Amino acid sequence: MAEPVLEMRGVSKSFGATDALKDVSLSLMAGEIHALVGENGAGKSTLIKAMTGIHRPSAGTILMDGREVAFRDSGAAQQAGVAAIYQEPMVFPDLSVAENIFISHRDRPQLIDWGRMNEEAAEIIARLGVRLDPRRAASELTLAEQQTVEIARAISLKVRVLIMDEPSASLSDHEVRRLFGIARALRDAGVAVLYISHRLEEIFALSDRVTVMRDGRHISTRPTAETTQAGLIAEMVGRDMAGRFARMPGQAREEVMLRVAGLGRAGAFADISFEVRAGEIVCLSGLVGARRTDVALALFGIAPADAGRIELAGQAVRIASPKDAMRLGIAYVSEDRRRLGLALGESIAANITLPALPRYTGALGRIDRLRELADAEGFARRLNIRAPGVTVPAGTLSGGNQQKVMLAKWLNMAPKVLIVDEPTRGIDIGAKAEVHALMRALAGQGVAILVISSDLPEVLSLADRVLVMREGRLAGEFPGETATDEAVMRLAVGAV
């Protein structure tokens, strides 16, 4: 058998009393797509950081071509041919595509030959089978194009091991197919690709072997063809998930909590009319670009509507800012945890209490820290937020636990209407089941919930009613119990 390009033997990593990795061994072969799966908090991110020189292992060894290596930082790992791309690309927006590709090259002369650099960039991009102008500014690129630039940068550094961490989480189906084509081309060129995803259908469509991690430990590695989705899920979560996503009986009450009529915003969406009853979960479905999030931004006052009417509990209201929405009892859980959802450098407790800060502030403007901590700890228990304590920064948590902190932050407001945008994007199946159970429990308490989701199985599992948007307009509506994948998709794409 060929020698691994990169191998980890008995690698462990501790942060104080927390063991993030425990005796993990993994081998990556040239010309192979190797999938890595596990729940949030399973240790996948720590493993990647150990591979790429961001973390030094507490124990164990890392080898390349059979020789032990110790990368002092990510730059050293890149020079050795180990690179990573992430769900949120890291490009320099003010630089061109070509400049972003070659920015990590330390062997280039100080006097830049712009023509030659653009030609070399074009050659690398062509190898990926995509069309992209090397002179174009990175700020003008789509998410998928930014990822392409990152892959091109890795190729320019003669990448031998490419780690792809949740690269498809924010891409359309067309962009995912193109990403798969690039991954297969790299495999065929002899690169070892480590592919990390919570979407198990991608694992079976793309990978040659799959490794499961749980609680910082290696659970199994086997050829993908020799396992099943049910088998992987059982190993990932260590418990039976049967029935966790089954449809539940509707809990809608008579009272219409939110009604919109003829809502519109120039250039975004028009003539949107629907209602959400107390205790009802209404899902807004559609393809990327259908402008569903724009509707949510209007309802929360981030980008207010310029036409139509909004009623809350039967009373017409004006929502010109998030402050207006919050005062009326409307909460919005954004799809963008990092930019719009959380203050990542602040503690879990500070994030949870932020929307309701006046409740924790005394006459002299001082925050009652004891009350803040007590309430935050209550939410951490209620939502099963896995963290050493509520005083740690939110940015240190896994994606699933960050999602729960965002939910806790808005539940602390006791909202009448909860808008949740892509509630389970990028989180594992166990956390997904917990988020679904929480939303059902909130509906049972009378909260009106509007969910925006691109995950059709999620929509069909959660929704009391399904609204389908296409090109900024409502294309149709289904009762949750009669909605099907095919019917929703036909409306979403405009099929007759």
C-alpha positions as CSV (number, residue, x, y, z in Angstrom):
1,M,0.0,0.0,0.0
2,A,1.3,3.5,-0.8
3,E,2.6,5.7,1.9
4,P,0.3,8.4,3.2
5,V,1.1,12.0,2.1
6,L,0.1,13.1,5.6
7,E,-0.4,11.0,8.7
8,M,-1.4,11.7,12.3
9,R,-0.4,9.2,14.9
10,G,-1.9,9.3,18.4
11,V,-2.4,13.0,18.3
12,S,-3.9,14.7,21.4
13,K,-4.6,18.3,22.2
14,S,-5.7,19.8,25.5
15,F,-6.8,23.3,26.4
16,G,-6.5,23.5,30.2
17,A,-8.6,20.7,31.6
18,T,-10.5,20.2,28.3
19,D,-9.3,17.4,26.0
20,A,-10.2,18.5,22.5
21,L,-8.4,15.6,20.8
22,K,-7.6,12.2,22.4
23,D,-5.2,9.8,20.7
24,V,-6.4,10.5,17.1
25,S,-4.8,8.7,14.2
26,L,-5.6,9.5,10.5
27,S,-3.9,9.0,7.2
28,L,-4.5,10.9,3.9
29,M,-3.5,9.3,0.6
30,A,-2.6,11.0,-2.6
31,G,-5.3,10.9,-5.2
32,E,-8.1,10.4,-2.6
33,I,-11.0,12.3,-1.3
34,H,-11.2,11.5,2.4
35,A,-14.4,12.7,4.3
36,L,-14.3,13.6,7.9
37,V,-17.7,13.7,9.8
38,G,-18.8,14.2,13.4
39,E,-21.0,16.4,15.5
40,N,-20.1,19.9,16.3
41,G,-17.6,19.7,19.2
42,A,-16.3,16.3,18.0
43,G,-12.8,17.7,17.5
44,K,-12.8,18.2,13.7
45,S,-11.8,21.9,13.9
46,T,-9.0,21.2,16.4
47,L,-7.7,18.4,14.2
48,I,-7.6,20.7,11.2
49,K,-5.7,23.3,13.2
50,A,-3.2,20.7,14.3
51,M,-2.7,19.7,10.6
52,T,-2.2,23.3,9.5
53,G,0.2,24.5,12.2
54,I,-2.3,26.7,14.1
55,H,-2.2,24.4,17.1
56,R,0.7,22.3,18.4
57,P,-0.3,18.8,19.5
58,S,0.0,18.1,23.2
59,A,1.0,14.5,22.3
60,G,1.5,12.4,19.2
61,T,3.2,13.0,15.9
62,I,2.4,14.3,12.4
63,L,4.2,12.9,9.4
64,M,4.5,13.9,5.8
65,D,5.9,11.2,3.4
66,G,6.9,9.2,6.5
67,R,8.9,12.0,8.1
68,E,7.9,13.7,11.3
69,V,7.0,17.4,10.9
70,A,6.2,20.2,13.4
71,F,4.7,23.2,11.6
72,R,5.4,26.4,13.6
73,D,2.5,28.2,11.9
74,S,0.0,28.0,9.0
75,G,2.6,29.6,6.7
76,A,5.0,26.8,7.3
77,A,2.2,24.2,6.6
78,Q,1.4,26.0,3.3
79,Q,5.0,25.9,2.3
80,A,5.0,22.2,2.9
81,G,1.9,21.8,0.7
82,V,-0.9,21.7,3.4
83,A,-3.6,24.2,2.9
84,A,-7.2,24.7,4.0
85,I,-10.3,26.5,2.7
86,Y,-13.3,27.2,4.9
87,Q,-17.0,27.8,4.8
88,E,-16.3,31.6,5.0
89,P,-13.5,32.3,2.4
90,M,-10.7,34.5,3.6
91,V,-9.8,36.8,0.6
92,F,-8.6,40.4,0.6
93,P,-11.5,42.3,-1.0
94,D,-9.5,45.2,-2.2
95,L,-7.0,43.1,-4.1
96,S,-7.5,41.4,-7.5
97,V,-8.0,37.7,-8.0
98,A,-4.4,37.3,-9.2
99,E,-3.1,39.3,-6.2
100,N,-5.1,37.1,-3.8
101,I,-3.7,33.9,-5.5
102,F,-0.1,34.9,-5.1
103,I,-0.2,36.8,-1.9
104,S,1.4,34.0,0.1
105,H,4.4,33.7,-2.2
106,R,7.5,34.8,-0.4
107,D,9.9,33.9,-3.3
108,R,8.5,36.6,-5.7
109,P,10.6,39.6,-6.6
110,Q,9.7,42.9,-5.1
111,L,9.2,44.4,-8.5
112,I,6.0,42.8,-9.7
113,D,5.5,41.7,-13.4
114,W,1.7,42.3,-13.5
115,G,1.3,40.8,-16.9
116,R,3.1,37.6,-16.0
117,M,1.2,37.3,-12.7
118,N,-2.1,37.7,-14.4
119,E,-1.2,35.0,-17.0
120,E,0.0,32.5,-14.4
121,A,-3.2,33.2,-12.4
122,A,-5.3,32.6,-15.5
123,E,-3.5,29.3,-16.1
124,I,-4.2,28.0,-12.6
125,I,-7.9,29.1,-12.8
126,A,-8.2,27.3,-16.2
127,R,-6.9,24.1,-14.5
128,L,-9.9,24.3,-12.2
129,G,-12.3,24.4,-15.2
130,V,-13.8,27.7,-14.3
131,R,-13.9,31.2,-15.9
132,L,-12.7,34.0,-13.8
133,D,-10.9,37.2,-14.8
134,P,-7.6,37.5,-12.8
135,R,-7.8,41.3,-12.8
136,R,-11.3,41.3,-11.2
137,A,-11.5,42.7,-7.7
138,A,-12.2,40.1,-5.0
139,S,-14.9,42.3,-3.5
140,E,-17.0,41.6,-6.7
141,L,-16.9,37.8,-6.4
142,T,-19.6,35.5,-5.2
143,L,-18.9,33.2,-2.3
144,A,-18.3,30.3,-4.7
145,E,-15.8,32.4,-6.7
146,Q,-14.0,33.4,-3.5
147,Q,-13.6,29.7,-2.7
148,T,-12.2,29.1,-6.2
149,V,-9.6,31.8,-5.6
150,E,-8.6,30.1,-2.3
151,I,-8.2,26.8,-4.1
152,A,-6.2,28.5,-6.8
153,R,-4.0,30.0,-4.1
154,A,-3.4,26.5,-2.7
155,I,-2.6,25.1,-6.1
156,S,-0.1,28.0,-6.7
157,L,1.7,26.8,-3.6
158,K,1.9,23.3,-5.0
159,V,-0.7,21.9,-2.6
160,R,-0.4,18.3,-1.7
161,V,-3.1,18.2,1.0
162,L,-6.2,20.3,0.7
163,I,-8.6,20.5,3.6
164,M,-12.1,21.7,2.6
165,D,-14.1,22.6,5.8
166,E,-17.8,22.9,5.1
167,P,-17.2,24.5,1.7
168,S,-20.7,23.9,0.4
169,A,-22.7,25.3,3.4
170,S,-23.6,28.6,1.7
171,L,-23.6,27.5,-2.0
172,S,-26.4,26.9,-4.4
173,D,-26.9,23.5,-6.0
174,H,-25.2,24.6,-9.2
175,E,-22.2,26.0,-7.2
176,V,-21.9,22.8,-5.2
177,R,-21.7,20.7,-8.4
178,R,-18.9,23.0,-9.6
179,L,-17.1,22.6,-6.3
180,F,-17.4,18.8,-6.6
181,G,-15.9,19.0,-10.1
182,I,-12.9,20.9,-8.7
183,A,-12.5,18.5,-5.8
184,R,-12.5,15.5,-8.2
185,A,-10.0,17.3,-10.6
186,L,-7.6,17.8,-7.6
187,R,-8.0,14.2,-6.6
188,D,-7.2,13.1,-10.2
189,A,-4.1,15.3,-10.2
190,G,-2.8,13.4,-7.1
191,V,-3.8,15.8,-4.3
192,A,-5.0,14.3,-1.0
193,V,-8.4,16.1,-0.3
194,L,-9.9,16.1,3.2
195,Y,-13.6,17.0,2.9
196,I,-15.6,18.0,6.0
197,S,-19.3,18.3,5.8
198,H,-22.5,17.8,7.8
199,R,-24.4,17.0,4.6
200,L,-24.1,13.2,4.4
201,E,-25.5,13.1,0.8
202,E,-22.3,15.0,-0.2
203,I,-20.1,12.5,1.6
204,F,-21.6,9.5,-0.3
205,A,-21.5,11.4,-3.6
206,L,-17.9,12.6,-3.4
207,S,-15.6,10.7,-1.0
208,D,-13.5,7.5,-1.3
209,R,-13.1,6.9,2.4
210,V,-14.8,8.4,5.5
211,T,-13.6,8.9,9.1
212,V,-16.0,9.4,12.0
213,M,-15.0,11.4,15.1
214,R,-16.9,11.7,18.4
215,D,-16.0,13.5,21.6
216,G,-12.4,14.2,20.4
217,R,-11.8,10.6,19.5
218,H,-11.4,8.6,16.3
219,I,-14.3,6.2,16.0
220,S,-13.9,4.6,12.6
221,T,-12.4,4.8,9.1
222,R,-13.7,2.8,6.2
223,P,-14.4,2.9,2.4
224,T,-17.4,5.1,1.9
225,A,-19.0,2.3,-0.3
226,E,-18.9,0.0,2.8
227,T,-21.1,2.2,5.0
228,T,-24.6,3.8,5.1
229,Q,-26.1,7.1,6.2
230,A,-27.7,5.3,9.2
231,G,-24.4,3.7,10.1
232,L,-22.5,7.0,10.0
233,I,-25.2,8.8,12.0
234,A,-25.2,6.1,14.7
235,E,-21.4,6.4,15.0
236,M,-21.4,10.2,15.0
237,V,-24.0,10.7,17.7
238,G,-23.7,7.5,19.7
239,R,-27.5,7.4,20.1
240,D,-30.5,6.5,18.0
241,M,-31.9,9.4,16.0
242,A,-34.9,7.6,14.6
243,G,-38.0,9.7,14.8
244,R,-36.2,12.9,15.8
245,F,-37.2,14.6,12.5
246,A,-40.7,13.2,12.1
247,R,-43.5,15.6,11.6
248,M,-45.3,16.7,14.7
249,P,-49.1,17.6,15.0
250,G,-49.8,21.3,14.4
251,Q,-50.1,23.6,17.4
252,A,-51.5,26.7,15.7
253,R,-54.0,28.8,17.6
254,E,-56.8,31.0,16.2
255,E,-55.0,34.3,16.9
256,V,-53.1,35.7,13.9
257,M,-49.9,37.1,15.5
258,L,-48.2,38.4,12.3
259,R,-49.9,39.5,9.1
260,V,-48.3,41.2,6.1
261,A,-50.2,42.5,3.1
262,G,-48.6,43.7,-0.2
263,L,-45.2,44.0,1.4
264,G,-42.5,45.2,-0.9
265,R,-39.1,46.9,-1.2
266,A,-37.9,48.3,-4.6
267,G,-35.4,46.0,-6.3
268,A,-35.8,43.2,-3.8
269,F,-39.3,41.8,-3.4
270,A,-42.9,42.8,-4.1
271,D,-46.5,42.0,-3.1
272,I,-45.7,39.6,-0.3
273,S,-48.8,38.7,1.7
274,F,-49.1,36.0,4.4
275,E,-49.9,35.4,8.1
276,V,-48.5,33.5,11.0
277,R,-50.7,32.4,13.8
278,A,-49.7,32.1,17.5
279,G,-48.2,28.6,17.9
280,E,-47.6,28.1,14.2
281,I,-44.4,27.3,12.3
282,V,-44.5,28.8,8.8
283,C,-41.5,27.9,6.6
284,L,-40.4,30.2,3.8
285,S,-38.8,28.1,1.1
286,G,-37.2,28.8,-2.3
287,L,-34.0,28.8,-4.2
288,V,-30.9,30.9,-3.5
289,G,-31.7,34.4,-4.8
290,A,-35.5,34.1,-4.1
291,R,-35.1,37.1,-1.7
292,R,-36.5,35.3,1.3
293,T,-33.9,36.9,3.7
294,D,-34.9,40.3,2.3
295,V,-38.4,39.8,3.7
296,A,-36.9,38.9,7.1
297,L,-34.7,42.0,7.1
298,A,-37.8,44.1,6.3
299,L,-39.8,42.6,9.1
300,F,-37.0,43.2,11.6
301,G,-36.3,46.7,10.3
302,I,-32.8,46.2,9.1
303,A,-33.9,47.0,5.5
304,P,-37.4,48.3,5.9
305,A,-40.2,47.7,3.4
306,D,-41.3,50.7,1.3
307,A,-44.7,49.3,0.4
308,G,-47.4,47.3,2.1
309,R,-48.8,46.8,5.6
310,I,-47.6,44.9,8.7
311,E,-49.9,43.9,11.5
312,L,-49.0,42.5,14.9
313,A,-51.8,40.9,16.9
314,G,-54.3,42.7,14.7
315,Q,-52.7,46.1,15.1
316,A,-51.0,47.9,12.2
317,V,-47.4,48.7,13.1
318,R,-44.5,50.6,11.5
319,I,-41.1,48.9,11.6
320,A,-38.3,51.3,10.6
321,S,-35.5,49.8,12.7
322,P,-34.5,46.7,14.7
323,K,-35.3,48.8,17.8
324,D,-38.9,49.1,16.6
325,A,-39.1,45.4,15.9
326,M,-37.7,44.4,19.3
327,R,-40.1,46.8,21.1
328,L,-43.0,45.1,19.3
329,G,-41.7,41.6,20.4
330,I,-40.2,40.5,17.1
331,A,-36.8,38.6,17.2
332,Y,-34.6,37.7,14.3
333,V,-32.0,34.9,14.3
334,S,-29.7,35.7,11.4
335,E,-28.2,33.1,9.1
336,D,-24.8,34.9,9.5
337,R,-23.7,33.9,13.0
338,R,-20.3,35.6,12.7
339,R,-21.3,39.0,11.3
340,L,-24.9,39.6,12.3
341,G,-25.6,37.1,15.0
342,L,-23.0,37.2,17.8
343,A,-20.4,39.4,19.3
344,L,-17.8,36.6,19.1
345,G,-15.2,38.2,21.4
346,E,-17.8,38.7,24.1
347,S,-18.8,36.0,26.6
348,I,-21.8,33.7,26.1
349,A,-23.5,35.5,29.0
350,A,-23.0,38.9,27.5
351,N,-24.4,37.7,24.2
352,I,-27.5,36.2,25.7
353,T,-28.4,39.3,27.7
354,L,-27.5,41.9,25.1
355,P,-31.0,42.4,23.6
356,A,-32.5,42.8,27.1
357,L,-29.6,44.8,28.6
358,P,-31.9,47.4,30.3
359,R,-33.3,44.6,32.4
360,Y,-29.8,44.0,33.9
361,T,-28.8,47.6,34.3
362,G,-29.3,49.4,37.6
363,A,-30.0,53.1,38.3
364,L,-26.3,54.0,38.1
365,G,-25.9,52.3,34.8
366,R,-24.0,49.3,36.2
367,I,-24.8,45.8,35.0
368,D,-26.0,43.3,37.6
369,R,-23.4,40.6,36.7
370,L,-24.8,38.0,39.1
371,R,-28.3,38.2,37.6
372,E,-26.8,38.1,34.1
373,L,-24.8,35.0,34.8
374,A,-27.7,33.3,36.5
375,D,-30.0,33.9,33.5
376,A,-27.3,32.9,31.0
377,E,-26.6,29.6,32.9
378,G,-30.4,28.9,32.9
379,F,-30.5,29.2,29.1
380,A,-27.3,27.2,28.8
381,R,-29.0,24.3,30.6
382,R,-32.3,24.7,28.8
383,L,-30.7,24.7,25.3
384,N,-27.9,22.2,26.2
385,I,-25.1,24.7,25.2
386,R,-21.9,22.8,25.6
387,A,-19.2,25.1,26.9
388,P,-16.8,25.2,30.0
389,G,-19.0,28.0,31.3
390,V,-21.0,31.0,30.2
391,T,-18.0,33.4,30.8
392,V,-16.0,32.0,27.8
393,P,-16.1,33.9,24.5
394,A,-18.9,32.9,22.1
395,G,-16.3,32.7,19.3
396,T,-14.7,29.6,21.0
397,L,-17.8,27.5,20.6
398,S,-18.6,25.1,17.8
399,G,-21.1,26.2,15.1
400,G,-24.0,24.3,16.7
401,N,-23.4,25.8,20.1
402,Q,-23.1,29.3,18.6
403,Q,-26.5,28.7,17.0
404,K,-28.0,27.9,20.4
405,V,-26.5,31.0,21.9
406,M,-28.1,33.1,19.2
407,L,-31.5,31.4,19.9
408,A,-31.0,32.0,23.7
409,K,-30.1,35.6,23.0
410,W,-33.5,36.2,21.4
411,L,-35.5,33.9,23.6
412,N,-34.4,36.0,26.6
413,M,-36.6,38.7,25.0
414,A,-39.6,36.5,25.3
415,P,-40.7,37.3,21.7
416,K,-44.2,37.1,20.2
417,V,-42.8,36.5,16.7
418,L,-39.5,34.6,16.1
419,I,-37.9,34.8,12.7
420,V,-35.2,32.2,12.2
421,D,-33.0,32.3,9.0
422,E,-31.3,29.0,8.1
423,P,-31.5,27.7,11.6
424,T,-29.4,24.6,11.1
425,R,-26.9,25.5,8.4
426,G,-23.5,24.1,9.1
427,I,-24.5,22.3,12.3
428,D,-24.5,18.6,13.0
429,I,-27.5,16.2,13.1
430,G,-27.6,16.0,16.8
431,A,-27.7,19.8,17.3
432,K,-30.2,20.0,14.4
433,A,-32.6,17.7,16.2
434,E,-32.2,19.8,19.4
435,V,-32.9,23.1,17.5
436,H,-36.0,21.5,15.9
437,A,-37.3,20.3,19.3
438,L,-36.7,23.8,20.7
439,M,-38.7,25.5,17.9
440,R,-41.6,23.0,18.4
441,A,-41.6,23.7,22.1
442,L,-41.7,27.5,21.5
443,A,-44.6,27.0,19.1
444,G,-46.3,25.0,21.9
445,Q,-45.9,28.1,24.1
446,G,-47.7,30.3,21.6
447,V,-44.8,31.9,19.8
448,A,-45.4,32.6,16.1
449,I,-42.4,31.3,14.2
450,L,-41.3,32.1,10.6
451,V,-38.5,29.8,9.4
452,I,-36.4,30.5,6.3
453,S,-34.6,27.3,5.1
454,S,-33.0,26.0,2.0
455,D,-33.1,22.5,3.5
456,L,-36.2,20.8,2.0
457,P,-36.3,17.9,4.5
458,E,-36.1,20.4,7.3
459,V,-39.0,22.4,5.8
460,L,-41.2,19.4,5.4
461,S,-40.4,18.2,8.9
462,L,-41.1,21.5,10.7
463,A,-43.7,23.4,8.7
464,D,-47.4,23.8,9.6
465,R,-47.5,25.7,6.3
466,V,-44.9,26.1,3.5
467,L,-44.7,29.4,1.5
468,V,-42.6,29.2,-1.6
469,M,-40.8,32.3,-3.0
470,R,-39.4,32.8,-6.5
471,E,-37.6,35.9,-7.8
472,G,-38.9,38.2,-5.0
473,R,-42.5,37.1,-5.1
474,L,-44.7,34.4,-3.4
475,A,-45.1,31.6,-5.9
476,G,-47.6,29.5,-3.8
477,E,-48.4,27.9,-0.5
478,F,-48.9,24.3,0.9
479,P,-50.3,22.9,4.2
480,G,-47.4,21.2,5.9
481,E,-49.0,17.8,5.9
482,T,-49.5,17.8,2.1
483,A,-46.2,19.5,1.0
484,T,-43.8,17.3,-1.0
485,D,-40.2,17.9,-2.2
486,E,-41.4,17.8,-5.8
487,A,-44.3,20.1,-5.4
488,V,-42.2,22.7,-3.5
489,M,-39.4,22.5,-6.0
490,R,-41.7,22.9,-9.0
491,L,-42.9,26.2,-7.6
492,A,-39.4,27.3,-6.7
493,V,-38.1,26.8,-10.2
494,G,-41.3,28.1,-12.0
495,A,-42.2,24.7,-13.6
496,V,-45.7,24.5,-14.9
